[in-house]
Amino acid sequence: MKKALFTLTLILIFCSFESETNLGIPSGEKLIFVGSYNMSGLMTQLAQVTLSTEMLNTSKNSYLHLNCELATYAKWDKFFKIRDTYESYVDPITLKPSLYKRSIDEGGWTKKEKYTFKGNSVTSTSKRKNSPETTKTFTVGGSTQDVVSLMYKLRTMDIDKMKTGQSQSFVAIFDEKQIPVTVKLLGTETVSAGNLGSKNCYKLSIGAKTDVLKGKDKNLIYLTADAKKVPVLMKFSIPVGTGQLTLTSASGI
């Protein structure tokens, strides 16, 4: 179950597109998803995933705070309780990250991470339960981003200019590793989008050089085929099963 719930979040955020203009990621947006996993042939609702944005101003800079929280429902906590938070502080125009933070508590196993971005250099600190804190500095490509800001970058892409079957390759940083990611446009499809009603959506296939995802065109993300490109449905396939994230509520968009 731990691997399945972890993937519920990754399927949201393992995407990246190069873009130098922000087409409108609003501050105050809140998206709520229900996370389900196929148990004995039935899609069972296990967790809630919440994405939110907030503008933060310091004496020197302004940042868009991107926040992703994953929590199992109370009735599942006694089996395997998960409380994960992923945060990214990005330039509100380019969405280039300055700071990434991750705090996870999965069945009592904890880990905290912080990545500081400066140019092509990233300094990371990591603390696992019952282990000393470690610090690393490594070089990344100019377009490499943390896993939270990647999804928002996707929403600034001119997907309507892509042809069906066309794909692009990018890089995500996770667990202090740079992971190649490929995103392919499969076409459009009408999808139920919670309180937004039925929406015509871009259907994108996600491929990553990781053991977490399995199968060709089995890991999918659906974005509304409009200027906002709201993620409304994600489907994933992993070695131990399948699951999905379904939008239930969208506000501030």
MINU-395605 format. One record per residue: residue in three letters; x, y, z of N, C-alpha, C in turn. Coordinates in pm, whole numbers, plus 50000, padded with zeros to 5 digits. Example, Ala and Ser with C-alpha at 12.3 -4.5 7.8 and 13.67 -1.06 7.14 Angstrom:
<pts>
ala513194943150780512304955050780513204967050780 ser512854977550708513674989450714512905000350787 
</pts>
This chain:
<pts>
met500824987950000500005000050000500865012650000 lys502005012050070502885023650076503325027949937 lys503735018349854504205021549720503085027149635 ala501875021749652500735026649575500395040949610 leu500345044249738499985057749780501075067649744 phe502325063249752503425071949710503275075449563 thr502875065449482502725067649339501545076849308 leu500525076949394499405086049374499895100449362 thr500905103749443501475117149436502395118649317 leu503245108649292504195109749181503495111149048 ile502365104449031501685104948902501195119048872 leu500975126748980500615140748964501785149348919 ile502965145648965504045155448956505255151248876 phe505225139448812506355135248730506185139748586 cys506115152848562505995158248427506755171348420 ser507315175048302508035187648290508045192548147 phe507795205648129507925211947998508695224948014 glu509575227847920510345240347920509445251647875 ser509365262347955508535273847919509085286047991 glu509125297247924509685309247986508625319648021 thr507365316447998506315325848036505255318448114 asn504715324948218503645319348298502325323348236 leu501545313648190500275316548126499145317948227 gly499465318348356498425321048454498215310148557 ile499225306848640499015298248755498595307548869 pro497325307048908496845317149004497225314049148 ser497455324449226497585322949369496195320549428 gly496095311849526494795309049587494045297549523 glu494675290549428494035278949366494105267049461 lys493035258949465492995247049548492315235749472 leu493025224749454492505213049384492535201149480 ile491405194249493491295182849583490985170349501 phe491765159849524491615147149452491365135849551 val490635125849507490535113449582491465103249517 gly492285096749600493215086849551492665072749572 ser492585064949464492025051549470493035041349422 tyr492925029149475493805018249437492965005749412 asn493334998149311492594986149274492884975049375 met491874971949456491994961449556490964950649526 ser491434938749491490554927349457489584930849346 gly490064938549246489244941749130488354953849146 leu488384960449262487564972249286488444984249317 met488114995849257488835008149287488375012949426 thr489275012349523488965015749661489575029249696 gln488775038349749489255051649786490055050949915 leu491325055049908492235053850021492705067050079 ala492815077449995493495089450041492985101849970 gln493325113350027493045126249964494355133249931 val494425138749810495575146649768495095160949742 thr495755170549802495365184549789496525192649732 leu496255199949624497225209049564496745223349587 ser497645232149632497255246049655498405255349621 thr498055267849591499055278049557498835290449642 glu499945297449673499875309549754501055318549721 met500815331349703501895340749678502515345149810 leu503865344649815504595348849933505585359749895 asn505645370249975506555381449948507565382750060 thr508845384150023509905386850119510415400950093 ser511415405050169511985418450150512715419650017 lys513125408149958513885408349835513145402649714 asn512295392749736511675385849623510235381849652 ser509545378249545508205372649556508265358349503 tyr507565349349571507555335349532506125330249526 leu505905320849435504645313549434504905300449507 his504165298449617504325286449698503375275749646 leu503955264649600503175253349548503205242449654 asn502035237949697501955228449807501145216149767 cys501655204349798500985191749771500945183449898 glu499735179549942499585171650063498845158650033 leu499335147750088498725134550072498435128850210 ala497175124850232496785119150361495795107750340 thr496055096350404495095085550399493845089450478 tyr492715083950438491475086150512491585079250648 ala490845084750748490955080050886490735065050899 lys489795059450823489495045250838490635036150792 trp491575041850713492725034050667493965036450752 asp493915046750838495105050250916495575038751006 lys494635030751056495045019851145495785008751071 phe495615008250938496334998450857497675003950810 phe497645016250758498885022550711498645037550698 lys499055045050797498815059450801499885066950723 ile499435075850635500355083950555499995098750569 arg501005106750596500875121350599502115127050530 asp502005130350403503135135350323502865149750279 thr503905157850279503805171550229504995174350137 tyr504685179650018505695183749921505475198649893 glu506545206749900506435221049877507505226049781 ser507135235749699508085242249610507845257249611 tyr508925264849619508865279449614509505283649482 val508695289549394509145292049258508985306549218 asp509705310549115509485323649054508085323848994 pro507265333749027505875333748979505735335448828 ile506795339848761506735341548615507275329348543 thr508485325148575509125314048504508845300548567 leu508395300348693508175288148771509475280648801 lys510595287448789511885281348824511985280448976 pro512305268549030512325266949176513545273149243 ser513305278249363514395282849449514565273749569 leu513455267949615513485259349733512445248349720 tyr512845236149753511935224649753512035217749888 lys510885214349947510865207750077509925195750071 arg510335185050137509535172850140509555167250282 ser508385164350335508265158450467507285146750457 ile507755134650485506895122950471506865114950601 asp505685109750629505475100750743504585089550691 glu505165078050666504455066850605504585054550694 gly503525051650766503535040350858504555041850968 gly504855054351008505825056851113507245058851062 trp507475056150931508795058650872508815073050822 thr509785080650866509815094950833511055098750755 lys510905109450677512035115150604511735129850576 lys512735138250592512625152350561513735156150464 glu513395163850361514365168350262514195183250235 lys515295189650200515265203550155516295205350046 tyr515865210749931516765213549819516795228749799 thr517995234349791518155248549761518785249649622 phe518105256849533518555258449394519275271849378 lys520485271549321521225283549285521885281149151 gly521295286849046521805284348912521665269848877 asn522795263548835522795249348804523275240748921 ser523305246649039523755239549158522595237249254 val522515225349310521505222049410522205216749535 thr521865222449650522345217449778521175210949850 ser521345198449887520255191149952520645186950093 thr519665187350181519825181450314518725171150331 ser519085159850392518135148850405518275142450542 lys517135139750605517135133450738516105122350742 arg516575110050751515705098450766515565094950914 lys514485087850946514255083751084515435075451135 asn515915079151254517005071851321518325072351244 ser518475081951153519735083451079520195097851089 pro521495100251080521995114051085521645121850959 glu521595134850971521315143350855522505143350760 thr522215142850631523265143250530523095155550442 thr524195160450386524175172050297524955168850171 lys524395172450055525045170249927524885182649840 thr525865184949754525765195349652526055188949517 phe525175191149421525375184949290524885194349180 thr525325191549058525005199948943523835194048866 val522915202748823521765198548744521685206848617 gly520875202248522520665209848400519835222348425 gly519915231548333519215244248350517705242948355 ser517145232448296515685230648294515195220548397 thr516125215048478515745205248580514995212148693 gln513885206148736513095211848844512725201148945 asp512225205649059511715196149157510365190649110 val509905180149175508745172949124507425180349143 val507355189949233506115197349250505935207749139 ser506975215449112506865226049012506725220548871 leu507085207748850507015202048717505595201748662 met504635198048745503265197348698502745211148656 tyr503115221248733502675234748700503325239748573 lys504555235548547505195238748420504415232848304 leu503945220748323503135214048221501935222548183 arg501345228948280500135236948256500415249948181 thr501675253448163502005265448086502395262147943 met502385249147908502785244847775501655246547674 asp502005250347552501025251347443500775237347386 ile500005229447460499765215647418498945215147290 asp498125225347268497285225347148498125226047020 lys499405229647033500275230146916500985216846892 met500815207346985501425194146968500525185246882 lys501125176046809500385166346731500215153546811 thr499115146446785498895133746852500055124246823 gly500585118346928501745109546915503065116446938 gln503065129746938504295137246961504685136547108 ser505965135347135506445134547273507615143847296 gln507855147147422508995155247461509645149047584 ser510955150847593511715144847703512265155647794 phe512215153047925512635162848025513305155848142 val513645163648245514355158148360513715163248489 ala513465153848582512955157348714513975153148818 ile514055160648928514955156949036514125151649152 phe514505139749201513785133449311514735123949383 asp514685124049517515585115949597517035117949555 glu517375130749526518735134549489519215127849361 lys518265124249275518585118349146517865125949036 gln518515127048919517885133148803517245121948720 ile515945122948699515185112248634514635117248500 pro515025110948388514455114548258512965111248254 val512185120548200510735119048188510315121848045 thr509425113647991508885115647857507375117247867 val506845127447802505405130047800504925129847655 lys503895121747628503385120047492501905123547487 leu501515131447387500115134747368499415123347295 leu498365117847358497615106847298496335111547229 gly495965124147251494735129347191493905136747294 thr492585137347273491685143847367490555134147403 glu489955136847520488895128047569488035135847668 thr486735133347669485845139747765485895132247898 val486135139848006486345133848138485515141348241 ser484975134048339484275140248451485305147248539 ala485035159948572486005168248643485435174048772 gly484825165748853484305170048982483305181348970 asn483485191849049482535203049047482665211548920 leu483625208448834483755215748707482865209548599 gly482275197948627481445191148527482295183048431 ser481715179448317482455171948215483305181548133 lys484555177548108485485186148037486195178447926 asn486395185347813487255179847709488695181547756 cys489465170747755490795170847816491865165547722 tyr493085170947739494255165147676494595152247750 lys494875141747675495255128947734496745126847711 leu497525126747819498965125947810499475113247875 ser500425106747809501075094947863502395099047927 ile502665093648046503875097048121504805085048124 gly506035087248082507055076748092508255082048167 ala508775074248261509935078648339510875066848360 lys512165069748361513165059248383513265056448532 thr512235049348581512135045748720511375032748730 asp511625025148837510925012548856509515014548912 val509165026948946507865029549008506725027648907 leu506915032348783505865031648682506075019748590 lys504975013848544505035001748463504105002848345 gly504514996948230503634995848114503725007648019 lys503465004847890503475015247789502105021847780 asp502085035047790500845042947785499835038347889 lys500325033848005499465029648115499395040248226 asn500315049748222500345060448321499945073448253 leu498785078448291498135089148215497765100848303 ile497785112748244497285124748310496395132248212 tyr495245136548260494275143848178494195158248227 leu494445167848135494365182148164493255188348081 thr492495197348142491425203848067491995210747944 ala491345208947830491835214347702491435228947688 asp491925237147780491695251447777492935258447831 ala492855271347851494035278947894494495275148034 lys493585270148120493945267148258494615253648274 lys494305244248186494915230848189494895224848329 val493715224148387493555218648522493675203448517 pro494525197348599494585182648604493315177148668 val492635167948600491355162948651491355147848675 leu492255140648611492295126148628493705121248601 met494205112248684495495105948665495325090948687 lys495885083048599495845068548614497275063348618 phe497525053548704498875048248714498875033148718 ser499985027548673500225013148676501605010748734 ile501665002748841502924999548906503034984348917 pro504204979048952504364964548955503344957049041 val502774963649143501854956749234500394960449211 gly500084967949104498684970949079498464984049005 thr497204988449005496815000648935495975009549027 gly495905022148992495125031549072494885044348997 gln494275054149063493995066748996493745077949098 leu493895090149049493535102249122492415109049045 thr491355112649113490195118649049489865131949114 leu489765142649036489435155749090488015155749146 thr487865160649267486525162049326486125176549343 ser487115185349366486795199349390487905208349339 ala487525219149269488485229049222487955242849258 ser488795251249318488405264849354489575274249330 gly489275287049312490325296949293491015296249159 ile490405289349061491045287748932490655299048837 
</pts>
